[in-house]
């Protein structure tokens, strides 16, 4: 990672302790009536097995996870866990939900089926079956801080979210399926009260160790996040892993307040499909037209839809997609091959140079017409 990119990540801690302490966050600005979960119909989601470091979300199954009383603090939650499709009593104070000195969020005001462990990580009351390799987040963790790909993705995401900071006040921003917390730290550095929702125990633990105070091991559904309780949500290289992407975005929409903002990053162009996508557990790659249609079906209004990673499609086509179509694809990626692909070197420096200008373009609101990934900002329609 270049020094400037490393500073972006590291500044999360300084910004949290200094800038956030003086920022006027205000009270929760969604009506309590929005949080009752009345008549909510949750669409079952399916995630492919055999996923890779990129995969993030899995649906709750019947796997038991035992916790002793010493492992968890008594839950301070003032609400009964919500049954799916039924309403639940809501009684929480408006305001006092964010500790600016610690950068932590009182999540009992936003989710009714979680409890906090002695390690400081919040966990859903339902057990989770995680359908990606146990070392998946570890493979990402090993390369994130030195990879041009992760550094540049963070920079363009921060540039886009930075355009909407005033609209994201008054309630938390959730990084859903955020793995080891690399993106969430960059979002937190913007001054937003940020929580990570990650079903993988290893990812949640690493995110907390990195300095994120509000980490939830679970999903929006399993934790029973209340209707309209989030100002914004981000899913960065997550949606392509979900079979029912429409249902998944509708469930996210439920947790967003009216007018709340959704941010996405997904791989572009089905023509670039290769063995890497299959090994990663992807269901699809997207076009701009397909993404626009998905947003409309899920109840969102598109605010921004552009591309980034402009130099990558020719390289992906030549080195991955073409061999795959010719039946010459290599073996599935390993931790060693992932590390090799993200190793700093001459190719790394050349691609960084070619990426110059993308971050500034996104910050200006320019919707770039070409690139290996699609970047989205969308608003929940009432």
Number of C-alpha atoms within 10 A of each C-alpha: 20 15 8 10 20 13 11 19 21 16 17 22 19 11 17 25 15 14 15 22 16 12 12 10 20 14 15 21 16 20 13 17 11 17 22 18 24 15 10 15 13 14 13 12 17 15 23 18 17 14 22 28 22 24 30 31 30 24 18 18 11 9 11 10 10 8 9 6 10 9 12 17 13 12 13 13 20 13 17 12 19 22 12 16 12 12 15 18 14 19 13 14 11 14 14 12 23 20 13 19 12 14 23 18 21 14 22 20 23 26 25 24 23 25 23 22 17 13 12 16 20 24 26 23 17 20 19 24 18 22 20 23 16 15 14 22 24 18 20 23 19 14 21 19 18 19 20 22 19 18 23 21 19 22 22 21 24 22 21 22 23 17 13 13 12 8 14 21 22 22 29 24 26 28 24 26 29 30 33 27 28 21 26 29 26 24 28 23 23 21 22 28 29 27 27 31 28 28 30 29 20 17 28 29 21 19 27 19 13 15 16 27 20 23 31 30 27 32 25 23 22 24 24 23 28 26 26 27 27 28 26 31 25 26 22 25 20 22 26 25 27 23 17 16 20 20 18 20 21 20 22 24 27 24 28 29 25 20 19 25 27 27 21 19 24 23 25 25 18 12 14 23 21 19 21 20 22 16 18 22 24 26 17 19 22 19 18 18 9 10 20 17 14 17 22 15 14 19 18 24 18 19 13 16 22 19 24 26 22 17 17 17 19 14 12 16 16 13 13 20 24 17 15 18 14 8 10 12 16 11 9 13 15 14 17 9 12 15 18 11 15 21 16 16 8 9 12 16 13 11 16 17 11 13 17 11 10 20 21 14 16 25 18 12 16 15 16 17 12 18 19 20 22 26 27 26 23 22 22 23 16 10
